[in-house]
Amino acid sequence: MSQWSIEHLLQMDPYDFEKLVAYLFSNMGYKAEVTNQSKDDGVDVVLKLEKFGLSHKWLVQAKRYSKTVGVKEIREYSSLRYHDDVESIIVVTTDEFTDDAKNESKKHNVKLIEGGLLVEMLNYYCPDEQEGPEDSISENSEQLSIADDIILKNEESVMANEPAVVKGQKLMVAVTNKNIYLIKKTLGIFSRKTDIYQQIDVNNIVGIHTNNRVIYLLTRQNGDIEIFNIHPKKPEKLFETFSNLKAEYTKGEYLLKFEIKKDGYLILTSKRLMDLNSDNEVEGEFNLKNIVGSGVTNIGLFKKQKLVVWVSSDKVNKYEIEVDDIQEWQKQINNAVKTV
């Protein structure tokens, strides 16, 4: 039997999370009602307890957060206590509350349930309801992610389908012989939601690089290069699948050398040299046809040398780049420019 965890909760749709909180309290003996999303007035769940002629009501805010809840939110939610016949406000989060938020809650009779306590409550009151990602994304994940979601084109077949973290999101990476699909699956006990996050034509792949179990997928979109950092559960399997696509994407622009810098990436392809920051923004981009020379800076005994590239447009400009292996980069750039 799977156990509830913070990771499972963060995969849920926010509205499903509200319904889960209501379901939890209903199992605890409360009458719980999820409010209409468009007319909730800041209230996610209304709790009522009516016994022996006595009636009590609480208003609940359910925050599926991956960040701490601060004092500002507590002050905002505390105003909800002025609703008619409200005993108290309850704020439920998947993360934690700051110390200031906890102190503020005591002043306004706001009850707090942090992620750790929420998981304990779910495992106690709803132990049989959990279906975690391991149950849904199994050895049959290919069928679960592709069937009814992706329309495979003529002669298109699935090569691999692996769960991974891409740009901070938990996605399924589905690889076919023609496309790579990034699929977002939201799992919950109340619903399952699938979104096709992105489709990448195999012909638009520039290259693939792997480092410390991370796969860097370089693609070309409208002339620009975009990098997808993929953290798969099984990197070896996914990297092998990507490598099998090489015969297809090397017909166009393809990767020659790739380096991960502390503040971005340096990329050499069969057509250009690019210096990108960590947000995929271009710091420098040079067509190989315009590169007229390369060298090394001479900036003193105790300073690190840099790679120098001279680029000709209206005039010759010098561009300096800090790299790990200057000689290797210079060699690769010189060879690439000679073959253009």
Secondary structure, 3 states (H helix, E strand, C coil): CCCCCHHHHHCCCHHHHHHHHHHHHHHCCCEEEECCHHHCCCCCEEEEEEECCEEEEEEEEEECCCCCECHHHHHHHHHHHHCCCCCEEEEEECCCECHHHHHHHHHCCEEEECHHHHHHHHHHHCCCCCCCHHHHCCCCHHHHHHCCCCCCCCCCCEEEEEEEEECCEEEEEEEECCEEEEEEEEECCCCEEEEEEEEEEHHHEEEEEEECCEEEEEEEECCEEEEEEEEECCHHHHHHHHHCCHHHHCCCCCEEEEEEECCEEEEEECCEEEEEECCCCEEEEEEHHHEEEEEECCCCCCCCCCEEEEEECCCEEEEEECCCCHHHHHHHHHHHHHHC
